[in-house]
Structures are given as C-alpha cells and as structure tokens.
Amino acid sequence: MEDPRIEAAWKRFQSRLDTALPHEVTQELRDLFVPDHVIEELLRRHDVETTRIASLREPLALGRENTLPWYTGPRAEDKNWPAFEGILRRALGADSAQKIDEASTKVVAMLDHPATPAFRSRGLVVGHVQSGKTSNFTGVVCKAADRGYRMFIVLSGIHNSLRRQTQARLIRDVVNLNPPLWHQITSPERDFVPPPNAQSFLASKDQRLLLVVKKNAVVLRKLRDWLEQAQEQLGNCPTLIIDDEADQATLATRRINPLIRDVITRLPKVCYVGYTATPFANLLSDPLDHEDFYPRDFILSLPRGAEYQGPETLFGRHPLDGEDPAEVPGGLDMIRTIPDDELDDLRPKKQAAASGFAPVVTRSLRRAALWFWLATAARHSRGQQDQHSSMLVHAHSDTRVHDSYGPPLRALQEEVAVGLADRDTALLEELRLLWEDETARVDPSGFGNLAVGFDEVLDHLDGVVKRTRIVMDHYRSNDRLDYDSGPVNVIAVGGNTLSRGLTLEGLVVSFFVRSSNVYDTLLQMGRWFGYRPGYGDLPRIFMPDETRRWFMHLATVEEEMRKEIDRYLTEHKSPLELAVRIRCHPKMRVTAPSKAGAAVRTAASYGGQLVETRYFPCLPVDDALKWHERNADAVLGFLAAASTDGRVDRTVKPGRALWREVPLTRVLDFIGAYQFHPKSVDASADLMVEYIRRRNESGALASWNVGVIGNAVGADSTPLSLPNGITVAPVTRTRLAASASDEVADIKTLTGSRDEALDLKIPQSEGSVNRSRLQELRVQQQPERGLVMLYPIDARSEVPVRKHNGEEKKIEGRAPLDAPGDIVWGAALVFPRPSKGGRELAVEYDYVAADLRQVFPSAGEDDSEDVSVLYQDLDSDAEGSA
C-alpha cells in the first residue's frame, strides 16, 4: 500500500524541480530533516522516470552522454500540454496523440534544466517533409513552458506565408487554450516589432513570451537589439529557440547566419533546437565552431506513421547493406512520366528566356489536370466535400513563368467545364479511359478506401471543375493560397513560396518540372509527401524520369541516414563523437557548397578505400581474451601462408615486414577467419568478400601484398617473431578517453598516414605524400593488387607523453587500451581503385560527414604530423563530390 506521506512528498519534490536542480532540491529536503528513506525513495522515482524517457525506442536519439537527467514527463497539474493533448486526441486519435507525446517528451528531456545557472546548447530534430514537425515542436513548447522555460522564439522560414501559418497554429494550439499564461509579442499580421521597455516584458515570471519571427535581416536586428536592452532580466529567462526549416538561411547565409548567432549570444540561458526534414547542411556544419549550428549536443529522428507517404513509399529505394532486396520498398505506382520532349514547352531553356516564355498544355499536363478534377470528384463521392483539394504546378523559380501558366490553365478549365455541360462525348470518353486506367493501377482497398465508379465521379465532376481556383502563389502575387475561408479546390502554380514548410492542404496532384540537383532543395520541393487520410490511393506525381530516379536515390539516402542514427544509439555516442554519414550521388550535391564547409569524405565503398579495425573488446576479460586469441591464430596462420605462397621483401625498414604476391585464396581465408567487431560497419567481412570476388571476376585482385606494421626492436621492447626470421616490436594504440570504461575500446584510427606506402616506391623528389597521392602511386605501381596491413598492438598501450612548451604532458583525450593478454592484432585492407578501363561496381558509393577528426586527437600517434595533410586533400575532394 502506498504511503500517503511519500506521495505528498513526491508531488512537492516534482514541483520544486521546476525551479531548482535535483541536487539542490535534495539538499533542501535534508535541511528540512526529511528522513533519508523518504529522500532515497524520491530519488529512486526520479531516476525511474528519467530512465523511462531516455529508453523510449522512438524517436531515435543521439545525445550527450553525461547530461543531467531532469525531465520526468508531463504531470496532471500541468496547464499547456494537457490542453494541447486534448486537441491532438480529438483530431488525430489516441494512438497518434501518444506518439507525439512520447516524441516531444524525449526532445524536452534533451534540453537543459531551466534552473541551470547558464547554458547554451544546440540540438537537431530530423522530421519528414509534410509529416507533422509542427505538432512535435508545439508539444515541446507546451511541455517546456510547463517546466519553467519562459521565452519561446520560433524562427519560421524566410517567407511571410509560412510565418503567418506557424503563428496562427501556435495561437490556436497553445495561446488560446491558456490565454492568461501567454503574451504574444508577434501576431499573424505582424512580425516582430520591438515593444517599449524590454525589461518589463521579461520581469514577470507568470507569463510565457511567444515570438514567431521570420528569418529576415531587418527583423533579426530588431530582435537582437531588443534583447540587448534587457540583459539584466535575461539571466532569469530560460529561452527555447525553435528553428523551423533549420537548414534554410540559418547556415552559411551571409546576412542571416551572423544575426541568428547574435540573438543566441545575447541569451545566457538558451537551448537552440533546429527542426528540418533535410538536415544535410546541419550535419555537415563545423562541429568545432561553438557559434555554428552543428547539433553538438543531441540529434533526434522523429518516427513516421504507417500511413505516411514518404520518399521510399512513393518512389521506392535501393537496398542498404545487408538488406534483402525482396523486402525493400519498390514504390507505389503513382509516379507518371513527363516525356523529355515536352520539357521545352513546360519551362524555359534558360533563365534569360523566362520573360517571354509561354507554356503549352502538353499531353502530360492535360492528364495531370484532368486527373486532379477526377480525383477531387471521387473524394466528394467519398464524403470529403468539406475538405481542401489541391494541385501543385512547380515548373520554375521565376515568378514570370508562374504567371505565364495562368492563361493556358484557365483556358483548359473553361474547355472542360463547357465540355461537361454539353456532355461532349469525346471529352467524356477521355475522362472515362483516364479514370479506368489510373484506378486499375492503384487498388483503393490497399489504403482502406472503397472503389468509386466513373458514373459516381461524373455526378460531382461538373461542380468540382467550375469551383476550382487557379492561383499564382508568389511574393508579387495578390491572389494567394487561402485555406482559412472554407474548403477550396485549387490549382496552385508557384516556386519558392511553395517549396518550404507551407502545407498545401489536400494535395492530390503534383506536376513537377523544376530543375534542382541539390538534395535538400529537391526534397523540400516534394510537397506531395505526407498523410492522405481517405484518399491515399488518389495522389499522382508527374515528373521527368531522371527526377524520379533522383528521388529514389534520396529515399535511399534518407533511410540510411536514419539507420546511422539508430546504429549510434547502440554505441552511446554523442554527435561530437560520431558523425552521421550521407551518401553521395554522381550528379547531385548533398547541399550547397557554402553549407558543407566542414564536410569530409568517409569510407563506405571499397574501391580506392582503406578499411581498418578501430574497436577492440576488453570486457568481460575471458570473452575478450578468447576473441583476441582467435584473431591471433587467424593472423599468424595468414602470415605462415604468406611466407609459403608469397615472396618476402627484405627491403622494408626495421620493424616492418612485407610479403608480395600472396594468392587471393589466402586473403579470403583470412577475412573469413579474422573477427571484425560489429561496430566497424565498414569492415563487413561478407561485403568485402563479395566486392573482392566481383572485382576478381574481371581479373583484378588475384594476388595481394601482406605487411606487418610494427616498431623496430629496441633494448626496452619485447620482440615478436614472425616467419622468415623477422622480428618486430608492438605498436601503441590508445583508446579514446570517452570509451575508457566501455567494454569495447575505440582507438578511432589504426593506421598512420604513411603506412599505405609500405609496398610502394615513393620518388625521392617527393617528401611527405598525402593519401590521394598514395592512391595515384598505387594505380601506377600496383594497379590490381590489394594490400593487407597487420598491426601487433601492445595490449596495455599506455598514453604517450609529449613535450609541449617545454613541459611533458600526456596526450589529452586518450586512455590506456587495457585489453586482455599481451598482444592484440589490428587489421587494415587497402583496396586499389579500378585501373583505367577497369569495371566500376554498382556497390561503390561515396559518403560525406561532418569533420570530427579534430574533436579528439588522432590515434595514429607515430604519424600525427601527417594527418592534416591527408585530410586537407580529402576535404577538397569532398566539396566537389557533395
């Protein structure tokens, strides 16, 4: 039976946590002579609740390892969240409301406790295009407001339309539900205008302040200066900045980026949380720049509902490593091709031709418009007359091109309206054939919808066509999209204003010929992603075939990116320790080069790549010892085979060994016997073997060179005997200090930058060479031969001492390896690029990621001075490939 005294104490404990840190509340209880057993029970409950939130499977999260657990979730006496939750339950149902509850709770748990004396943290929430990010951050605002955050600044895109839409939603879902608790400094009609006497607004602790601000230089300067006037009060004003569409304007924008930084630096207690469905630029920003927007403190990936029609649902995607291709989504049959020979009639060839461009209603544009009217009529037949229905025409960024679509679309509307009124047999037959063709390709029962016959559609079609508005939505237009004055049927022609954040309600048909080869830009243009309740079978997307293939690639990139975050969960790493990799494309850029300044290429394919072990089991001791003993057997057996079947090279320097022309079968045996730790995802034995076999089918990689990278034997070292009478001393490889207490040691880097030159001849005229040059030399000297490098590592591996400014210091960020036994063996494989005329393999992809190398010191202690040269070259390559 529950002790009522403890229950009462628990409520007081929770309430006090809104304004004080857990250890402060605990000390207050001790000062009040609360019994120890009561305090222990309160702390136990607090720990249970914070652990429950942290262990939620969704959303996937990658956060700070040592952050203070403080948020225990919403409480019955809260004001803001329970009111918003009621709206969600009525609008979406209990299950969807619960998912938003759990996801927003986990985001709030990642924030800093508002009572912390000072904080300035940065996080990123990765959503999906048109998938309810606004509902999530609205929930976050409600819960943070219930726990002591006082000011909420929402940076809402660069267009007035999105800012108005966001402000209206927050008024509806937050402010109007608890008017006494909130003060709005902005309104739907008015962006930020500095109110007088800034300190008076911040002095009251009873009201929360809401500002929905456009990313506009003039507006942000006003906000910065207004905050500067209130410095005395800001220390008691925990602030949450929500950056909607966080990859737009925030990053690497000459005017906007510094101003957002200025706003943040004016706030002594602030959490910045970016929300975006296209986080590529955010994930590639500079992690070492404390004023930049790399999500250094946490990343969360929001789940998507089963009914969400996202990139992989609509377009399908390629299999990821280890996936069964039969289980990979192939895409719905909703994409229709715009033939290449129509493109010149739908968009100007060059920007200079925009002023005089006159589009033609091509066959595909006509079919798209007719299908829009048919699908809308079918929705009316299903009882959705009271809902919006939209068609998007996205052909160009120039507003003159938008306007040029008005006359031909209105002429088509008039033609169809007259034809329906006259019961034109040719038109009716065209509509019937289109309806029967499209409904035969997508079964409505698969979406839980009833089939609708053509005659039923025809009953509603005349009214649908007549009531359709054709709107040119751009910044110069006075006739804009309006979903607030009752249900509308609308064909919207636009560009940038329809490409970000703004929701096209009831989007049924998308006609897309806009050209872009940038991941984030292209994905954001996909306004057709989202939920389609009651009409999931009806959407159609018209686009060129190449654009369709690009979206399929983007679906693969997006799924792989989220799996990366999922994988990092198992390793308990922060965003500063593991960077999310993003797959590249030969014709597309991941993001604008100006936003990818901190991007580096990472190894994921094998052609021209170095694959190495970096994780070594240390605990439990018995299991780890068996692991390393098996690997030692694999290495020594491999070296014996290399000595028998290969040719020893006596020219290498002391402490190293090399056998040339070792048969491929010996290498495959070794890869099968040696255990690469599962965390080393690039070192997949199965994938490497598959790749080698496929390269070998074209005559490559038939033999390999095999080397041992050790140190020269000295008076204070223990020699290790190898075949052919060769002896080496072990090398030192320490672990990252962050993994010092982990069961698996992370050494980060096994190889030194000069190690790949083991079997190459470096011209005397060249001094230090970078990896790009080594790859060139390998193509010249060993064009179809791989290299295996084996490293005998001192199992203890104490942290080396270096002289710095005359003082001896241990390398920071490092800890002893402390593996069981005497020697652990590391392995690295160098795969040559296919030589000229060699066959490139489809499995080869390049990736980019944020550059985290300088966050922790390099593990290749013997060659640390060459590391910067190596990465400078890769940085330049990465910019070109991104």
N, C-alpha and C positions, 0 to 999 in steps of 0.2 A: 504494500500500500504506500502511495506517495506521501512524503512528509510535507504538509502544507507550508511549514516554515521554509523548507528548501525551495518549494515552488515560488513562494513570495520573494525569497532572496534571488532566485534565478531571474525573475522579471525585473527586479531592481538592478541586478548585475547587467542584464542586457540593455536596459535603458541608459545606464551610466556609460556603457561602452560607446554610445553615440557621440559623447563629448570628451572621452578620455581613452587612452591606450590601455590594453589589457593589464599590463604590469602596474599601471597607475591605479586602476580600479582594485586590483588585488591588494596593493599596499593600503589603500583606503579601508578595505574590509578588515585588514589586520589591525589598523589603528583604531577601528571601532570594536575590537576584541571579538570579531566573528569567529566562532570555533573553526579550528583547522579542518575538521572533516567536512564542514559546510563549504569552505573555500575550495577544498580539493574536489568536491562534487561539482561545484560551479565551473571550475577549470576543465573538469572532465567533459561536461556537457558542451562547453565552448569548443573543446578540441574535437569532439564527435561531429558537431555541426559544421565546423570549418573543413574538416576532413571529408565529410559527405559532399560538400560543394566541390572541393578540389578533385574528387574522384568521379564526378559526373562524366560519363563517356562522351557526351556531346554537350557543348561544342568542343571539338578538338582544340587543345590549348598548349602553348609553349611559353613558359613564363619564368620569372625569377625564382631561382632555387631557394633563396634564403629570405624571401619576402615574409612580412609579418601576417599570419592568418588572423583576420579580424571579422570578416563579414559572415554572419550566421544565417543569412537569408531574411526574407520579409517576415513581418510579425503581424498578428491580428490587429494590433492597435495602430498600425501604420495608416497614413492618410492617402498618399498618392498612388502607390502600387495597387492596393485593393480596388480602388475606383477604376483604374485603367484595366485591371484584370477582368472586371465585370464587363467592360466593353468588348474585350477580346473574346470572352466566353460567348457572349451573345452573337458576335459577328462571325467567329471562326469555329466555335465549338470547343469543348473541354480539352480534347487532345492537342489541338494546335495551340491553345492558350497555355497549356502546360509546357509545351516545347519552348515557347517564347519566354515563359517564366524561368525555366532552367537555364536557357542560354543567357538571358540578361543577368541572372544571379551570378553566373560564372564570370561574366565580364566585370560586374561590380566587385567581386572577390579579388580581381586582379588590380583594382585601384588601390591607392594608398589610403590608409585610415585618415579621415579628415582632421583628426586631432594631432596628427604628426606635426611637429614644430615647423618643418619646411620640407617640401618635396617638389620635384619637377620630373615627372615620369612620362614615358611615351609608349603607347601600345597601338596595335592594329587589329581590327576585326574584319576578316575577309568574308564577305557575303556572296551572293549570287545576283546577277543582273535581274532586276524586277522580282526580287524574292522576299521582300519584307524586311530589309535592313532598317527602315524607318521604325517599324514596330519594335525591333530589338533595341534601338537606341532610345526610343521613347520609354521602354521599360527600364533601361539603365538610368535615365534621367529621374524617373519616379523613385526608384529604389535608392539612388544616391541622395536624392532630396530628403527621403525619409531617414537617412542616416547622418545628416549633418553637412553635406555639400550645400553651398549657399548660392553660388552663381553658376549659371549654365549658359555657355556661349556656343551656339551651333553655327558653324561655318557651312553655309549651304550653297555650294556651287558658285558659278560666275554669272548666272542668268537670273533676272528678276522673277521669271515664271517659277523656277524651282524654289527660290527663296520664299515666295508667297505661298506656294503649295506646302512647304515644310512648316512655315509659321502657322498656317491655318490648321494643319493636323495637330501640332502641339497645343494650340489653343483648345481644340476640340477634345483631345485625349488627355490633357494634363491640367491646363489652367482652368477651364470651365468646370472641371469636376471638383476643384477645391479653390475657388476664387480668393478667399482670404489669405491663402498661403503663398500666392504668387503676385509678382509685379512684373508686367511686361514693359521692357524698355523699347522694343520694336513692335511693329504690328504688320498685318498682311499688306497694308497700303504704304507703310513707311519703314525703310531700312533704318539703321542706327543714326540717330541724331543726338548728340551729347546733351543729356539733361543737366540743368544747372546744379551746382553744389553736389559733386560726385560723392563726397564722403557721407552725406546724409543718406544716400541710397544704400550704402554698404554698412551703415552703423546698426541698422535693425537686424536682429538675429531671428526674427519671427517670420520674415518673408524671404522667399527664394526669388532671385532675379533671373529673367529669361531674356536672352538676346539672340535673335536669329539674323545672322549677318552675312551678306554677300561677300565673296572674295573679290573685293574691289579696292583699289589702292586708296581712293579718297575716303571710303568708309573705314578701312582698317586704320588709317592715320588718325581719324577722329576717335576711334576706339582706343588706340594706343595712348593718345594724349589725355583722354578722359580718365583712363586708368592711372596715368602718371599723377593726376591731381589727387588721387585717393590712396596714396601709398600708406598713410598711417592706418587706414582701415583694412587694407588688403591682407595684412598678416592674420586677420581673424575671418578671412573669407575663402574657405576652400572652394576651388573652382574646377569645374569639369568642362573641358573644351571637346565638343564633338565635331569632328571634321568630316562632313558628309562629302562623298566623292573625293577622298583624301589624296588620290593620285593626280587630281586636276588642279593646276595652278599652285598648289602648296609646294610642289617640288620643282626646284630649278627654274622658277619663274622670276625673272629679274626684279620685278616690282613687288609681286605678291609675297614671294617666299620670305624676304627680309622683314616684311611688315608683320607676318604671322609670328615670326620669331620674336619680333619686338613686343608683340602682345603677350606672348608666353613669358618673356623675361621680366615683364612688369608684375607678374603674379608670383608671389613667394610660395604659394601652395596650389599647385595645378597639376592635373592629370590631362594629358592630351591623348585622345583616342581617335584614330582615323578609321573611318568606315569606307570600304570600297569593295567592289566585285572584281576589280582589275588591279591587284596590288603589285604588279611587276615593278613599277618605278619605286614604290616604297621599299620593297625587299632588296632593291639594288642601290639604295642610297648609302651614304657613308656612315658606317657604324661607329667610327671614332670621332665624328663631329658631334659634339654634345648639343649643338644648336640645330643639327639637321633632324630629319624626321624618320630616320631608321627606327623601327619598332624595337628598341633595345631592351625594353622591359617585358613585353609579352606580345604574343600573336595568338589569335583565336580564329578558328574556321567554323562559321555557322553551318549547321546542318540544313539540308533542303528536304522539303516534304516529298512524299512518294508521288504526289500529283504534279510536282514542279516540272515544267517543260524547259529544261536547260540545254546547253550545247550538246552534251552527249546523247540526251533523249531525242533531240531533233535531228542531229547530224551524224550520230554515231561517233566512234573514236577508234584509234589504233590500240592494239593490246599493249599493256605495260609489261615490264619484265616479270616473268613468272606467271602471267595470266594465261588462262586457257582461251584462245581466240573465240571459241564457240560461246563463251559466256560474256563476251564484251558486247555492249550495246551497238547495234548496227544502224540505229536511227530510224525515225518514223518516216513513212512515205508521204511527207508533207512539203518537201522541197521541190520546186519547179524551176526548170532551167530557162533563163533568158539567153537566147542564142547570141553568140558573139556578133553576128551580122546585124543585130538590132541595136547594138550599143551606141553607134554613132547617131542614131535617131533619138536616143534617150538621154544623152549627156554630151556636152561639148567636148571636142577632142582636146582642146587646150583652154586654159583659163582666159586667154585673150578673146576666145570666141564666145564667152558667156553672154556678152551684151546683146548679141544678135541671134542667140540660139532660139530655135522654135522646135519643141519636141513633137514627135509623131506618136499617135496612139497605135503602137505596134501590136502584133497578134498577142504577145505575152502580156502587155499592159491591158489590152482589152479583156483577156481572160481573167486577169487579176481583179479588175473592177467588177466584171460580171459575177465572179465567184464571191466577191465581198457582198454584193447585194443578195445573192442566193443564200449565203451562209447566215447573213443577218436575218433574212426572212425565215430561215429554219430555226434560228434562236427565238424569234417571235412565236413560231409554231410550238416551241417547247415551253412557252410561257415566260420568256425573258424580254417582253416588250418594255419593261421598266428599267432595263439596263443599257449602258452605253455600248456602242459597237463602232469600232474604228478601223480604218485602213491607213497605212503609212506608205507614202511615196518618198523615197530618200535617194535622190539622184546626184546631188552636188552640194557644195558648201555655199555657192554664190546665191544670194537672195534673188538676183535677176533670173536665174534659172528656175527657182521656186515659182516666181510669178508667171513665168512662161508656161507653166503647166496648167494654169487656170483655164484659159480658153479651150484647149482640146478636151480636158476632163469635163468641163461643163457642157461642151457640145456632145460628148458621149452620153452624159446623163440625160440630156434632152432627147437624144435619139432613142435611148432605151425606154424612157418614160412615154414617148409618143408611140413607140412600137408596142408597148404593153397595153396602152389604152386602145390601140387599133387592133390588138390581137394579131400582130404581124406573124404569119406562120413561119417565116424564115428565122426571125428572132426567137420565137418560142421553141423551135427545133434546136437552135444553137444552145439555148439555155438548158433544154432537157438533156441534150447529149453531154454538156459540161457537167450537169448535176449527176448524171448516171456514171460518168467516167470517174469523177472525184470520189463519190461515195462508195464506189466499188473498190477503190484503192485504200481507203481507211475505214475500218469497221467501227461504227459508233459504239457497239456493245463492249468493245475493249476499253472504253472510257466510262462505262456505266450509263451510257445515253441510249435513248430509243431512236430507232431509224425513223426518218421523216421522208415521206414520198414527195415526188415532184409536184403533184397537184396540191398538196398541203402548202408547200413552199410558194406556189404560184398565188395562193389566196392572199398572202401577205406582201408579195413582191412589189406590186404597184405602189403601195404606200411607202415602203422602205426606200425605193428609188427617189420618189418625189421629196421625201423628208431629209434626204442626205445633204449635208452641208459640205462644201468643198472649201477648205481653209488653207491659206498660205501662212504658215506659222513661222515667223522670223522676227528679228528685233525691229525691223522697219514696218512691220505689218500692223494695221489697226484691227484686223479681223483675226483674233487669236482663238486657240482652243478654249472652250468653256464647258467644263463638266459639272458646274455648280447650279445650272439653271434648268435641271431636268434631263431626262435621258436623251441622248443625241446619237444620230448616225452621221459619221463624219469621215471624209477622206482628207487626211492632213498631209500637206506637202511641206517639207522642211529639211533642215540640216542640223546645225549645231544645237539649236534650242531643243530639238527632239532627240539628241544623242546622249544626254546626261541626266540621269536622275528622274526627270519628269516622266510620269507614268501616263502612257496612252491607254485610257480605260477601255476595256473590252476589245483589245487589239485582235483582229481576226486575220487580216491580210497584210503582208509586208511586201512591198515592191522595192527592191534594193539594188541599185547600180552604182552607189557611191564607191569610190576607189580609195582604199587605205591599206597600207602594208604594215601597220603598227598594231601589235597585239591589243593593247588597252583601248586604243581608239576604235578598232574594229569590234571588239566585244561590247563596248558601251553603245555602239550603234545598233546592237541587237535588241531593240526594244521588244522583239517578239518573244523573248524569254519570260517565263512567269507562270502563274496559275490561271487556268481557264475552266473554272467550275461550270459544268453543264454544257460546255461546248468544246471540250478537249479534242474532239475529232475534227473540228472545222477549220482551225488555223491553216494557212498556206503561206509559204515564203517563196518569193520569186527572186532569183539571183543568178549571175553567171556561174558556170561550172567551177572556174578557178576559185571564186569566192567561197563556194560551197566546200571545196577541198580545204581552204584555209580555215574555215570554221570547224571542220573535222579535226584539223591539227590543233586548234585552240581548245577543243573539247578534251583532247589528249593531254595538253599542257595543264589545263585546269585540274583535271583529275589527278595527274601525277603530283602537282604542287600540293594538293590536299593530302595525298598519301605521304608526301615528305613530312608534313607537319605531324601526321599520325605516327610516322616512324620515330620522330624525335621525341614523342611522348614516352616511348619505351626507354629512351636514354636519359630522361630527366635533364635535358639541356635547356639553356636559355637561348634567346635569339642571338646573343653575343657569342655563343659557343658553336652553334650550328646554323649555317645559312641555308635557306630554302633554295634548292636548285630549280631553274626554269629552263625547260627545253627550248632550243633554238630552231629556226627554220631557215632554209637557204635563201628564201625570197622575202622574208618578213623580219621586222625589227621587234624585239621584245617591248621596247618603249623608246621614246625619243632619246637620242644620244646624250642630250644635255641632262637627262634624268638618270642616266646609267653610268655616271662618272665613277662610281665605286664598284662597278661590275667586273668580275674576272671570270674567265672560262674555267669550268670544273670538269673533271674527268668522269665521263659516263659511257662513252663509246670506247672501243679498244684500238681502232686504227690510229697509230701515232700517239698512243696514250701510255702512261705509266700507271700501273695498278699495284698498290702496296698494302701490306698489313699495317694497321695502326692500333688495333685493340688486342690486348693480351690478358687472358684470365689470370687472376691472382687468388681469388677466394671462391669457394672453400678450398683449402690448401690441397687436400687429397685429389679432388676433381681437377683442379688447375694443374697439379703436378702430372697427372695422367695425360692431360691434354698436351702439355709441352713434351712429355716423353714420346708420345705418338708422333708429334711433329719432328722431334729429333731423329726418330727412326726413319721418317719419310725423307728428311734432308740427307742424312748420312747414306741411306740406300741410293738416293739420287746421285750423290757425289761419287759413290763407288761405280755406278753405272756410267756416269760421265767419264770417269777415268778409264773405264774399259772400252767404251764405244766412241769417245771423243778424242780430241788432241789437246794435250796440255800446252799452254802458252807460258813459257818461262820468262817472258819479257815484262810482266807486270811488276809493279813496285812491291817491296816487302809489306806483309800484312794483307795481301790480296792474292787471289788465285783465279785462274781462268781456264776453262776447257772449251775449245771451239768445236763446232760441227757435231753437236750431240744430237742423235736422231730424235725425231718428233715423238716417237712412241714413248721414249723415256720421259719426255716432258709431260705428256698426257698422263702417264702413270703417276708422276709426282703431283700434278694438280689434283688428281683423284685421291691421293693419299694424304696430302697436307691439308690441315683444317684451317680455313679462313673463318674468322669469327663472324657470326651472322650480322653484327653491326657494320661490318665492312661491306656495304651493299654493292659497291663497285667490283669487289673481289668475289663475284659469284662463280664458283667452280663450273657449274653447269653452263652458264652463259659464255665463260671464257673457252671452254672446250668446244661448244657449238661454233663460236666465232673462229677458233683455230681450224677446226675441221673444214669449215666453209672456205676459209682462205686457202687451205691446203688443196682443196679441190681444183683450184686454179694454178697450182704449182708453187704456192708460197708457203713459208714457214715449215719447210720439210726438215730443216735442221735448225738448232738453236745454239747460242753460246751460253755457258753457265759459269757464273762467277761467285766468289765469296768475298764479301767486303768486311774486312776486319782491321785491326791495328797491327803495326809491327810489334814483334815480341821484344819486350824490354826486361830489364832486371827486376821490375816490380810487377810484372804481369804473368799470368798463368797461361802457358801455351796450349793451343788446341790443335791436335794433329788431324790433318786431312790426307786424302790419298796422294800418292806420288811424293811422299815425304815433305809435304808443305805444312808449315805451322803458321798460325795466326793467333793474335790475342783478341779477346772480345771487345766490342764497342760499347759505348754508353748511350742508352736511350732512356731518358727520364719521362715520367708521366706528367700530364697537366695537373697542376695543384688542385684544380676543381674536381679531379677524379681520384684524389688521394685516398679517400675512404671507400671507393667503389670496389665491387668485386672484379670488375674488368678495368684494367688500366688503359687510358687513352694517351698514346705518345704523340699523337697528331701527325707527325712526319717521321717516316722511317729512313728515307734516302736523303743523301746530301746532293747538292746541285751538280757536283762533278761526277757522281757515281756512274751515270749513264755512259760516260766516256770510257768505261773500263775496257771495252772491246773495240774502241775506235782509235784512230790516229789523228791527233789534233795538230794541225800545221804549226810550226814553230813561230810563224809570224802572228799567230793569234794568241792572245793571253787568256783571260777569263772568258768563257763562252757561255751563252745562255742556252736554255733548253730548245728554243727554236733553232738555233744554230746546230745543236746536237742532233736534232731531228733531220736537218738537211744533210749533215755528215753521215747519218745512218742510212739515209736513202742512197747516198753516193757509195758508201763502203759496204754496207750490209743490207742491201735493198729488200731482201725477202727472208731475213733471219732475225728471229727474236732474241731477247736477252733475259735470262733469269738471274737475279741477284739475291744471294742468301746472306743473312746478317746474323752472326753469333753475338748475342746481346748478353752482357753481364746482368744476371737476374736481379742483382741488388741495384746497380746503376744509381749511385749517389749523384746528387745535383752538383755539377761542376762549379768551381769557384773562378770568377773572372775579376781582373783588375779594372776598376772604374774610378777615374780621378785619383789615382794613387792608392785607393782602398780595395781590399779584396772582399768581394761580395758574391753570394750565390745568385744564380740566375733566378730572377723573380718569376712567379707563376709556375714553378716546377716543383716536383716532389720525387723522391726516390721511386724507382719502378717497383721494388719489393715483390717480385714474382717468386714462386717457389722453385727450388733447385738451384743449379749453378748457371746454366746457360738456357736462354730461350731463343728460338730461331725465328727471325722475321724473313719474309719473302717479298720480292718485288718482281714484276714482269714488265718488260718494255716491249710493246707491240709496234713494229715498224709501220709507217704509212704505206699503203699500196703504192708500188713504184709506178712510174709513168706507164700508162696503158693497163695497169692492174685494175681489177674489178672492185669497185666500191660496193660495200654491202649495205643493204637497206637497214640493218640494225644499228648503223652508226649514226648517232645524234650527238650534237654538242649541247652543253648546258652553260648557263651563266648563273652566278650567285653573288651576293654581297661579299666584299673582300674582308674576311675576318682574320687574315693572317697576322696583322699587326696587333690584334687584341691580346693575343698570347704570344710569348716568344716562340721561335721555331724550335722544333725538337732536334733537328739535324745540327747538333752543336758543333761538329767538326767543320761544317761548311756554311755557317750562318752568314758570313760576309758576302756570299754569292747569291743569297736568296733574293735580295731586292732586284738584282739584275734579271733573274729568272722571271719574276712576276711582272716587271715592267714590260717585258715582251708580251706576256700573256694578256696584260691589260690592254695593250694596243690591239691585239687580235680580237679581244672580247668586244671592244667597241665596234669594230667593223662587223662582227657577226651578230651583234644584238639588234 
